Structures are given as structure tokens and as C-alpha cells.
Amino acid sequence: GTYLVTGIVQIQESGAGGNDQYFFRFYDATAAAAIADSERYLSPFPASKYGQAVLSNVITVASGSTIQIHGYNSTAARGTAISTATSISYVRLY
């Protein structure tokens, strides 16, 4: 089916530094492949602040799939994505 998938990733930047660069994307764990055109970028991100990255894509899958959010901080290991405040949801379109 075809789904509208939305992910919200909560980020906390370290107090020791700022201006980190975060990248996020949807990943189909069943097919072991990144979802095309789903990558989002968040930067610069100020020190000691919270923020959100929002991902939203229309995704078509042939059968039951597990969709995940993958992300990384490409600048340093100072900030973090807060897993307990991160969400993913979907609506079947057709």
C-alpha cells in the first residue's frame, strides 16, 4: 500500500558546544534500504538547546514493512536524539 509516514525527532544539543549537523532519514528495515528522498538536515544547532527534525514522506511498499528513522550527528558526539521523545506515525492513503 501507499502511506503518509511522519517522524518527529527530538534533539538536545550539548552545553559544551553547538553548531552540530544532524541528518535523519526513513529506512525500510524489511528491504534493508533507505527510503529515497527522505533525508532531512538540521544545522546549525545552538548549544544547550532543544529542537525537532520533522520527516514526512509518501511511501509505497509491496508488503508489510518495518519503517525506521535513522540519524546521525556528523559534526561531533556532543548532541543527541532523544529516543523517548521521538515518534513515527503513518496513515494509509490507498
KABELJO-V78227 format. One record per backbone hydrogen bond with DSSP energy under -1.0 kcal/mol. CO is the residue of the C=O (numbers start at 1). NH is the residue of the N-H. If there is no record, write none. Layout:
co:CO nh:NH
co:CO nh:NH
This chain:
co:1 nh:61
co:2 nh:93
co:2 nh:94
co:3 nh:59
co:4 nh:91
co:5 nh:57
co:6 nh:89
co:7 nh:55
co:8 nh:87
co:9 nh:53
co:10 nh:82
co:11 nh:51
co:12 nh:80
co:14 nh:48
co:21 nh:74
co:22 nh:42
co:23 nh:72
co:24 nh:40
co:25 nh:70
co:26 nh:35
co:27 nh:29
co:27 nh:68
co:28 nh:33
co:33 nh:28
co:35 nh:38
co:40 nh:24
co:42 nh:22
co:45 nh:19
co:49 nh:13
co:51 nh:11
co:53 nh:9
co:55 nh:7
co:57 nh:5
co:59 nh:3
co:66 nh:29
co:68 nh:27
co:70 nh:25
co:72 nh:23
co:80 nh:12
co:82 nh:85
co:83 nh:86
co:87 nh:8
co:89 nh:6
co:91 nh:4
